[in-house]
Amino acid sequence: MNVFPLFFNLTGKTVVVVGGGTVAERKVRLLLRAGARVTVVAPEQTSWLRASAQAGALSSLFTSFVAEHIREAWLVIAATGRREINRIVAQAADALRLPCNVVDDGQLSTVQVPAMVDRSPLMIAVSSAGSAPVLARRVREWIESELPESVGDLAGLLARRRADIKQAFPEVHTRRHFFDYVLDSQIPDLLAQGKPTEALAAFDAALEAETPQQHIQVTILPIADLDAVDLLTLRALRKLNQADWVLYLPLTLPAILEKARRDARLMALDQAGVVLQDTLLNRDFWAPLCRSWAPGERIVIAWKSSWDVPPLLELLQQQGLSCELA
């Protein structure tokens, strides 16, 4: 990962766009949608930019760029179409430690503007770090075709009712289980069918009547090859993404563990660096662990498929846990 993905709240923030052509205009349109206060710096500007400035939607400086223009900026966009000028803008921004995007020039840029899928308030960004923008656009097009417009309505509903959800389910893991319940219910389909009233009624009913599972759910994930990420099934990926705990063998590839939730607790299944199958099939090994898990938590155990799975299932079930295979 050679760039760090980040969403920037630009509402009310000053953004300076250097350049007045059609490329600059496209960037300005996006920035205005994000609520930024835009200043355009260019001797010549498109008719739309001039009209927008006259309407008060943005500020225009019909002059050549100087470093003073960006002193109050939060973000700088260089879109002049001339690399020598863009380089001057990028150097001025770097001297002031300001993030700068140079359109179609990843080498000069310190930040990239990704391909975007807008399902507000849900936003999806796709970036190739400037190395293959056409590929990023193709990926965006694929996501656009797969993701219904109603996803934005669903995200909006969850955002509006977040306080109610938090009050009903103060514990983080039970709240997350409720979100999973809603996403797997009829509510997304009702929104996709253009039935917001019915969707809201179903949501309210779920909030009042549905209690997320309070038992501890253990998923055993048999892995034939502990370093083969591409062998993970969609079901296994989903279980990892929902896990509160991930217990793994030390040889498990970090790339597999990275599929878990970012705040999941990771624990290596070893004793003093040594892993013995007999040890891991011993009740005394698991009893204190099971007592440490909270009701409603989800546990994933990454297990070698060449080892016996049924004895582990039986041992965990004897601890009163609900177990399944991924």
JOKA-V893430 format. One record per residue. RES is the residue in one small letter. SS is DSSP state (hx for helix, st for strand, lp for the rest). PHI is phi in degrees with one decimal (999 if undefined). D_CENTER is the distance of its C-alpha to the mean C-alpha in Angstrom with 2 decimals. Layout:
# JOKA-V893430
RES_SS_PHI_D_CENTER + RES_SS_PHI_D_CENTER
This chain:
# JOKA-V893430
m_lp_999_14.83 + n_lp_-101.9_16.96 + v_lp_-135.9_14.59 + f_lp_-103.6_11.96 + p_lp_-69.5_8.89 + l_lp_-153.2_9.45 + f_lp_-102.7_9.76 + f_lp_-110.4_13.49 + n_lp_-80.1_15.39 + l_lp_-101.3_18.57 + t_lp_-56.7_20.45 + g_lp_76.0_24.01 + k_lp_-92.9_23.36 + t_st_-79.9_25.73 + v_st_-123.2_24.54 + v_st_-103.0_27.34 + v_st_-108.7_27.44 + v_st_-98.4_30.31 + g_lp_132.5_31.72 + g_lp_-129.4_33.15 + g_lp_-90.2_32.83 + t_hx_-67.6_30.79 + v_hx_-66.2_27.84 + a_hx_-60.8_27.81 + e_hx_-60.8_28.20 + r_hx_-62.2_25.06 + k_hx_-65.0_23.04 + v_hx_-63.0_24.92 + r_hx_-59.0_24.17 + l_hx_-64.4_20.39 + l_hx_-64.7_20.90 + l_hx_-65.8_23.19 + r_hx_-62.7_20.75 + a_lp_-84.8_18.38 + g_lp_85.3_21.41 + a_lp_-75.7_22.45 + r_st_-94.0_26.14 + v_st_-99.1_26.99 + t_st_-119.4_30.04 + v_st_-102.5_31.19 + v_st_-116.8_33.61 + a_lp_-172.8_35.79 + p_lp_-61.3_39.53 + e_lp_-123.8_38.94 + q_lp_-136.7_36.25 + t_lp_-63.9_35.63 + s_hx_-61.9_37.34 + w_hx_-66.5_34.09 + l_hx_-63.0_33.15 + r_hx_-64.5_36.71 + a_hx_-65.5_36.74 + s_hx_-65.5_33.45 + a_hx_-66.5_34.94 + q_hx_-64.8_38.13 + a_lp_-81.2_36.26 + g_lp_86.6_34.61 + a_lp_-75.7_31.02 + l_lp_-154.8_30.82 + s_st_-109.5_33.17 + s_st_-125.3_34.96 + l_st_-119.2_36.94 + f_lp_-87.7_39.26 + t_lp_-155.1_39.87 + s_lp_-75.7_38.93 + f_lp_-71.8_36.14 + v_lp_-135.6_37.02 + a_hx_-58.9_34.88 + e_hx_-60.1_35.89 + h_hx_-63.1_33.85 + i_hx_-107.9_30.51 + r_lp_-62.6_31.65 + e_lp_-101.9_29.99 + a_lp_-81.9_26.78 + w_lp_-97.2_23.21 + l_st_-151.0_22.18 + v_st_-124.4_24.51 + i_st_-118.3_24.38 + a_st_-103.5_27.23 + a_lp_-139.6_28.14 + t_lp_-85.4_31.89 + g_lp_82.1_32.20 + r_lp_-124.3_34.41 + r_hx_-64.0_33.05 + e_hx_-66.0_35.68 + i_hx_-73.6_34.76 + n_hx_-58.4_31.02 + r_hx_-64.4_31.79 + i_hx_-62.5_33.78 + v_hx_-63.0_30.95 + a_hx_-63.2_28.46 + q_hx_-65.9_31.06 + a_hx_-64.8_31.74 + a_hx_-65.4_28.09 + d_hx_-62.9_27.85 + a_hx_-63.7_31.05 + l_lp_-96.6_29.57 + r_lp_58.2_26.25 + l_lp_-103.5_24.44 + p_st_-64.1_21.36 + c_st_-135.9_22.79 + n_st_-108.0_21.67 + v_st_-102.0_24.59 + v_lp_-58.0_24.16 + d_lp_58.9_24.34 + d_lp_-145.6_25.16 + g_lp_-64.7_22.58 + q_lp_-67.4_25.43 + l_lp_-86.3_26.22 + s_lp_-81.0_22.73 + t_lp_-102.4_20.93 + v_lp_-135.2_17.79 + q_lp_-110.5_16.67 + v_lp_-97.1_16.04 + p_lp_-79.6_13.72 + a_st_-70.5_14.44 + m_st_-123.1_12.80 + v_st_-115.5_12.51 + d_st_-102.6_13.50 + r_st_-125.1_13.53 + s_lp_-47.1_13.90 + p_lp_-81.5_12.76 + l_st_-85.2_9.72 + m_st_-123.2_8.83 + i_st_-122.2_7.55 + a_st_-117.7_8.78 + v_st_-127.3_10.70 + s_lp_-137.5_12.94 + s_lp_-105.4_15.81 + a_lp_59.7_16.57 + g_lp_83.5_19.54 + s_lp_-84.6_21.17 + a_lp_-149.5_20.86 + p_hx_-60.4_19.79 + v_hx_-66.0_21.52 + l_hx_-62.8_19.43 + a_hx_-60.5_16.19 + r_hx_-66.1_17.92 + r_hx_-63.6_18.96 + v_hx_-63.5_15.52 + r_hx_-60.4_14.55 + e_hx_-61.3_17.82 + w_hx_-64.8_17.14 + i_hx_-63.3_13.91 + e_hx_-56.6_16.02 + s_hx_-72.0_18.77 + e_hx_-92.1_16.91 + l_lp_-103.6_14.94 + p_lp_-66.3_17.59 + e_lp_-59.4_18.04 + s_hx_-67.7_18.40 + v_hx_-59.6_14.71 + g_hx_-63.3_14.85 + d_hx_-63.9_17.84 + l_hx_-64.7_16.26 + a_hx_-61.9_13.39 + g_hx_-65.3_16.33 + l_hx_-61.5_18.44 + l_hx_-64.3_16.13 + a_hx_-67.3_15.70 + r_hx_-66.4_19.49 + r_lp_-102.6_20.39 + r_hx_-60.2_18.12 + a_hx_-63.9_21.24 + d_hx_-64.3_23.28 + i_hx_-65.0_20.86 + k_hx_-64.8_20.77 + q_hx_-69.5_24.56 + a_hx_-72.3_25.08 + f_lp_-130.6_22.86 + p_lp_-67.4_22.95 + e_lp_-80.2_21.83 + v_hx_-59.7_18.11 + h_hx_-70.5_18.48 + t_hx_-71.4_20.66 + r_hx_-65.4_18.36 + r_hx_-65.0_15.50 + h_hx_-64.8_18.19 + f_hx_-65.0_19.19 + f_hx_-58.9_15.82 + d_hx_-60.4_16.09 + y_hx_-60.7_19.65 + v_hx_-62.7_18.96 + l_hx_-66.5_16.46 + d_lp_-93.7_19.16 + s_lp_-90.8_21.98 + q_lp_-79.0_23.82 + i_hx_-59.8_21.97 + p_hx_-58.5_19.48 + d_hx_-66.1_22.61 + l_hx_-62.6_24.66 + l_hx_-66.9_22.32 + a_hx_-65.1_22.29 + q_lp_-85.4_26.09 + g_lp_73.7_26.34 + k_lp_-120.3_27.46 + p_hx_-64.6_25.62 + t_hx_-65.6_28.62 + e_hx_-65.6_28.67 + a_hx_-63.8_24.92 + l_hx_-65.8_25.37 + a_hx_-63.8_28.43 + a_hx_-65.4_26.70 + f_hx_-65.6_23.93 + d_hx_-61.7_26.68 + a_hx_-64.1_28.59 + a_hx_-65.8_25.71 + l_hx_-66.1_25.17 + e_hx_-83.7_28.90 + a_hx_-111.6_29.78 + e_lp_-92.0_26.98 + t_lp_-108.8_26.56 + p_lp_-57.1_23.76 + q_lp_-56.4_25.37 + q_lp_-103.1_26.81 + h_lp_-81.9_27.98 + i_lp_-77.6_26.38 + q_st_-108.3_24.85 + v_st_-110.0_25.24 + t_st_-115.7_24.00 + i_st_-94.0_25.88 + l_st_-110.7_24.15 + p_st_-71.0_27.05 + i_st_-119.9_26.14 + a_lp_-67.3_28.93 + d_lp_-129.4_27.68 + l_lp_-67.9_25.70 + d_lp_-119.3_24.36 + a_lp_-108.8_23.49 + v_hx_-65.3_19.77 + d_hx_-71.4_20.64 + l_hx_-88.2_22.90 + l_lp_-69.6_20.27 + t_lp_-80.1_20.44 + l_hx_-61.2_17.77 + r_hx_-63.9_19.18 + a_hx_-63.7_18.91 + l_hx_-61.9_15.24 + r_hx_-66.1_14.67 + k_hx_-62.8_16.99 + l_hx_-63.7_15.32 + n_hx_-71.9_11.94 + q_hx_-99.4_14.14 + a_lp_-71.2_16.43 + d_lp_-89.7_17.67 + w_st_-129.9_19.87 + v_st_-127.2_20.00 + l_st_-101.9_23.57 + y_st_-141.8_24.23 + l_lp_-81.9_27.18 + p_lp_-57.1_27.40 + l_lp_-83.2_27.50 + t_lp_-64.0_24.11 + l_lp_-62.4_22.10 + p_hx_-53.9_19.27 + a_hx_-62.3_17.08 + i_hx_-70.6_17.60 + l_hx_-65.6_16.74 + e_lp_-68.0_13.42 + k_lp_-77.4_12.44 + a_lp_-75.8_12.91 + r_lp_-56.6_10.78 + r_lp_-62.1_10.41 + d_lp_-102.1_13.15 + a_lp_-69.1_15.32 + r_st_-87.2_18.82 + l_st_-102.2_20.09 + m_st_-141.4_23.84 + a_st_-78.9_26.10 + l_lp_-90.5_28.92 + d_lp_-150.4_31.87 + q_st_-129.5_34.95 + a_lp_54.9_35.90 + g_lp_82.0_33.95 + v_st_-112.2_35.88 + v_lp_-111.4_34.53 + l_lp_-124.1_37.21 + q_hx_-59.5_36.78 + d_hx_-61.5_39.65 + t_hx_-64.1_37.99 + l_hx_-75.9_34.78 + l_lp_-106.6_36.95 + n_lp_-105.5_38.81 + r_hx_-58.1_38.55 + d_hx_-65.0_39.02 + f_hx_-72.9_35.85 + w_hx_-90.6_33.64 + a_hx_-54.7_35.46 + p_hx_-66.4_34.22 + l_hx_-63.7_30.64 + c_hx_-61.2_30.77 + r_hx_-69.5_32.26 + s_hx_-82.7_29.39 + w_lp_-84.1_26.76 + a_lp_-88.4_26.32 + p_lp_-54.3_26.92 + g_lp_90.8_23.91 + e_lp_-76.1_22.00 + r_st_-114.8_20.73 + i_st_-117.6_21.95 + v_st_-117.8_21.41 + i_st_-114.1_24.29 + a_st_-80.5_24.01 + w_st_-127.1_27.67 + k_st_-67.2_29.85 + s_lp_-67.6_31.01 + s_lp_-77.4_34.42 + w_lp_-89.2_34.90 + d_lp_-67.1_36.21 + v_lp_-92.5_33.59 + p_hx_-53.3_36.03 + p_hx_-62.0_37.47 + l_hx_-67.6_34.08 + l_hx_-58.2_33.33 + e_hx_-63.0_36.76 + l_hx_-62.6_36.45 + l_hx_-70.8_33.19 + q_hx_-65.9_34.61 + q_hx_-65.6_37.66 + q_lp_-85.2_35.47 + g_lp_82.8_34.67 + l_lp_-98.6_31.14 + s_st_-87.4_29.70 + c_st_-123.2_28.89 + e_st_-152.2_27.68 + l_st_-102.2_27.06 + a_lp_-87.6_23.84
